[in-house]
Amino acid sequence: MAKRRVTAIVKIQLPAGQATPAPPVGTALGPHGVQTMEFCKQYNAATEAQRGTVIPVEITIFEDRSFTFVLKTPPTAVLLRQAAGLEKGATATGKQTVGTITDTQLVEIAQVKRPDLNANDLESAKRQVMGTARSMGIVIAGPGIPAPGSPAPGSPISGGPTSGASTSERKAS
């Protein structure tokens, strides 16, 4: 079989099981000559079990106007809002707290997002999700959670044995 040439890759976020040929689907796929109704049928069938969440999709469009698509994990902000039971995040980042999630919920979200994150382990994925939560005004409560603004354990700025000379020692020399 000859290799098909890719003409475009389109990324859009759609509600699971509820895609219609209207914008944003029609606007994104129409210029490439893709049958929007066919995409909507396939997308809705693939995401029917996840209704109520937003599922990003990466659509690869080929020269012959055929397409394939890959479903991604829901955006971290959507998962955090669902876990905290919120309609939206904080309007003033860093100054406003709008909700709280537990450490267990944080681990669940990190495990869901891990395939799409550039994290080597679960701990790194948790820290990325924590950063998103912090920017949304969501506090994480539970054991093993460092206080807001504190560095990661073992980092040079944690004050551990790798931190080197203190400011007063540098001034004295």
N, C-alpha and C positions, 0 to 999 in steps of 0.2 A: 504494500500500500504506500502510495506516495505521501510525503509529508505535507500537511496543509500549512499554508503561510498565515501567520497571525497578522491581522490588520489593526486590531485595537484591543486594549484591556480596559474595561470599565468597572469602576468600584462604586457601589451604591449601598445605602442602608435602607432596608425595607421592613415593615412589620411582618412578622412570620405568618404565613398562610393568608395574607390579605393583599398581595400585590395585584395591581390593576394596570391596564395599558396606559392609563392617564399619567401625568407627571408624578414622580420623577422618572418612572420606567420608560415611558414613551419618549421623553426628552433626551434621555441618555442613550437609548438604543435605536431610535428612529433614524438619526443621521447615518448610522452604519448599515441600514437596510435589514436589520434583524426583525423577525416577526415577533412583535412585543407580546401578543396574546399567547404564542407558544411558550415564550420564556415564562410568562406569568403562571401558566398552567403547571409547568415543571417546577418552578420555585415554590408555589403554593403546596404542591404535593410533597415536596421535600421538607417543608417547614411546618406542615400541619400540626405536628405534635408539640411545637414550640410556640403556639399562638399566644399573643400577649407580650412578646418580647420583640426587640428590634434585632434583626440578623443581617450583618453585613454580607455582601456577596461580591465576588470578583468574577466578572464575566469576560471570557476570552472569545473574541469575535474573529472568525477566519475569513479568508479571501472569498470563499464561496457563500458567505453570509450565514454560515452555520455558527453555532456557538456551543461552548461548554461553560459551566460555572462551578465555582468552589464556594461553599458556605463557610463563613468564619464564625468565631465565637462572638456572642453579644458584646457590645462596648462595656468597658469596665464601669463607666458612670451609670449605665442602665442597671447593671447587676447590683451596684452599691445602693442605688435608689430603691430597688426592689427589696433588698435585705433590710434597709433602714425604714422602709414604708413611707418614703418621701415622694412628693410630686416633682420637686426640683432641688438642686443644691443651693448652697449659700450664695447670696448676692455680693457679699463682701468677704472675699477669700482671706482667711487668717484672722478675721475679726469676729466672725459669726459662726456659731455652732448650731447646726440644724438637726442633727441626729446622731445616733450611736449604733454601732454594730459590735458583735462579740468577736473574739479571737477565732472561734469556730467558724463563724460566717466568713471571716477574712480568709481562712484556709480554704473553705469551699470555693470562694470566688477565685482565689489564686489557682486552684486546681483546674477550674473551668477555663480560665484565661491562659494557662501555661502553654498550650500549643501555639498560640499566636503571639506570645511575648518572647523577647530575646533574653530569657532568663535560663541559666544553667541548672538551677535547682529550685525547689519549692520556696526556700527562704528568700531568694532573689525576687521571685514572682510576688511573694507576700509584700516585700518592700515596695515594689512598683505599685501594687494595688493600694498600699497605705499612702503613698504619695498622691494618688488620685483622690482618695478619701479625704486627705488633709486639704487639698485644694477645693473640695466640694463642701467643706465644713462638717464632715462626718468624723466623729471620734471613735477610735477602736478601744474597747474595754476588754480586759482579760489578762491572764498571766503571760509573761514573756514578751509583753509589748513595751518597748522603750518609751520613756516620756517624750512628749512632743518637742522637737528641736534637739533631742539628744542624738549624738552620733552612734553609728553602729558599733557593737562591741568589738574591741580589738583594733579599731581604727586609730590612726596616729593622733587624732584630736580627742580621743576619749580620756586622756590623762593617764593612760597605762604606761607600762615600762618602755614603750617605743616612742613616747612623746618627746624625749630629749630634754634639753635644759629649759627651765622655766624662764619667764620674762625677767624676774629679778636676778637670776643667775647670769643672764646675758648682759644685763646692764652693769653688773659688777666686774665683768671681765674686760 
